[in-house]
Amino acid sequence: MNNKPYRLGILVGRFQTLHSGHTDMINRAIELCDKVGIFVGSSNESGTSKNPFSYETREDMLKTVFGNEVFVFPLPDIGVGNNSTWGDYVLKNVVDRFGEMPDLLVSGKEARRVSWFDSVDGASIAELYIPKTIEISATEMRDFLINDDCESWKKYTDSKLWGKYEKLRQEVLLSKDNSETHSI
């Protein structure tokens, strides 16, 4: 172990597409936690305007940027979100993968721990809320890809991903007009 303040930190997100706001959050988790688990939400969704990328593409983006500093796992949708049922589902997935409960949830959105982990199991999980300091969203990033605005996309993307621009752009273009859910 590295004597960091937390044993196991987790992040949950769709990462459709990975941008500098995400990477800042993940880097903070790496600084604070011996192990960092990234759970890719909606992992069973792909090919739509909201979820163009497959789980494998999102995992590849995360592994390309962070390598062995993080563990990446799929987290399929279960039809509920942002409540204690979802929180119990997340915790079950964490325990199934790591054999232990997390002690830190890193979040870039509103306070999640309160709504996700109101059970006894989740009571001991600390939350680090990282306020948005970079004005970008995954929706804007997908728009950069659709509009072939490579320079704007690069501004908010880790340079390790720049070589994947055309592949990611093609996936977004194939999905941009599809609003249906595509579970796999």
C-alpha positions, 0 to 999 in steps of 0.5 A: 500500500502507498499510505494514502488517506483512502484504501479504495476510491470509486468513480461512476460515470458514463464517460461519453466521451472522456474529457479534461473534467473527468481526467482531473477528477480521476487524477485527484482520486489517484492522488488520494487512494491506494486503489481507484475503481472506475465504474462505467455506467450505461455500459450496456448502452451504445450506438445512440446520440446520448451513448454513442460509445460501447463499453469497450471504447470507453474502457480503452479511452480510460486505460489509454490515459491512466494505464494501470493506475485505475481499474475499469469495470462495466456497470450496466443500467438497471432502470433506476438511478440516483437513489438508494437502490442504485447505490446498493447496486453500485456497492454490490458491484464494488464488493464483487470486483474488489472484495471490500467496500470503498471508503471514498466516492469521488464525484463531480456532480451534486452530492451523491453519497446522500442519495445513493448510500443512505443505507447502513452499508454506505454510511462510512463512505466519504465523498469528495465532491470536485467542483467543476473548474473546466467548463466542458461537458461530454455533450459538447465534446460529442458536438466537437466530434460531429462538427469535425472541430478537432482543435476544440476537441483536443483542447479538452482531451488528454493528448494520449487520445488524440490519435483516436480522434477519427475512430471516435468521430466515426462512432459518434457520426454513426450514432448522432441521429439515433435517440433509441436505446440500444442495450447490448 
